[in-house]
Amino acid sequence: MIILVRSRRAAERVMQSLTHFLLSALMHTVNPVKSQVALMSECSFLGFTLVVKKIRWTEKSLANFKHRVRQLTGRSWGLAWTTG
């Protein structure tokens, strides 16, 4: 889950409120290693980052995508070249 706010101060406040709500109402612990308050340029979600009104692939996701496309497609593009 990503929650977007305008300032770091607001982000800290929302993080604390959500952690308290999850612990008290839902009896669910929040993993402090995975949970963070960060700038959008510093974090990614599901292989994407938001950069100035644009959605960008992370380096790792793009590399995985290219590798998978190369696995699924042949280099010949269905053309058989014959000599002679």
Buried (B, 14 or more C-beta within 10 A) or exposed (E): EEEEEEEEEEBEEBBEEBBEEBEEEEEEEEEEEEEEBEEEEEEBEEBEBBEEEEEBBBEEBEEEEEEEEEEEEEEEEEEEEEEE
